Amino acid sequence: MSEDKQTPENGASGPRPEEIRFFGTTWVDHSAHYGLRRAGLAVGALAAAVAGAFVLRFAYQGLQVAAVGGLVNTLVILMFAICSAIAFARTWEGFGRRPVDQAREDSLKSLKAIGFIGGLLAYFLRCFLEAPGEKLRREEYETALARHEKRRGTRTGNPARRKKPKRP
């Protein structure tokens, strides 16, 4: 979340919403063809998942042509299935909360790359609910706005300009 900064458009201070990939800050008020962007992202994620599945199918057929054996074929299928399930779960969880341990998330990048189909399917499904990550960012943004308003509301102006109370 951005700290309190002057916005160039109106000169008002306050927190700025965090941008979401493919949506920018249009998730705040659902402007600038927000619905079309969500639909486009859903279609794109599904198309990429289908294309990835075809690539994996061709790779599996290559293993069959090479006659590497049933055990290797089974292990490859299990590896992609498990990695896709983990990638789906981690991606889906990432839409609702920030990672507690960033080092652990970084160590799972290769696993997520292998299970990319699961991550793409998570994006596809999440687009039916909201922009991926919108709920998390909206909660953070509203919290920051409330905190900013509370701080601004307690201020009464320049303390040096206050009138001093008269002593009896």
Stockholm file with secondary structure:
# STOCKHOLM 1.0

chainA/1-168         MSEDKQTPENGASGPRPEEIRFFGTTWVDHSAHYGLRRAGLAVGALAAAVAGAFVLRFAYQGLQVAAVGGLVNTLVILMFAICSAIAFARTWEGFGRRPVDQAREDSLKSLKAIGFIGGLLAYFLRCFLEAPGEKLRREEYETALARHEKRRGTRTGNPARRKKPKRP
#=GR chainA/1-168 SS CCCSEECTTTCCEECCCCCBTTTBTTTTTTCSSHHHHHHHHHHHHHHHHHHHHHHHHHHHHHHHHHTCCHHHHHHHHHHHHHHHHHHHHHHHHHTTSCCSCHHHHHHTHHHHHHTHHHHHHHHHHHTTTSSTTHHHHHHHHHHHHHHHHHHHHHCCSCGGGSCCCCCC
#=GC SS_cons         CCCSEECTTTCCEECCCCCBTTTBTTTTTTCSSHHHHHHHHHHHHHHHHHHHHHHHHHHHHHHHHHTCCHHHHHHHHHHHHHHHHHHHHHHHHHTTSCCSCHHHHHHTHHHHHHTHHHHHHHHHHHTTTSSTTHHHHHHHHHHHHHHHHHHHHHCCSCGGGSCCCCCC
//
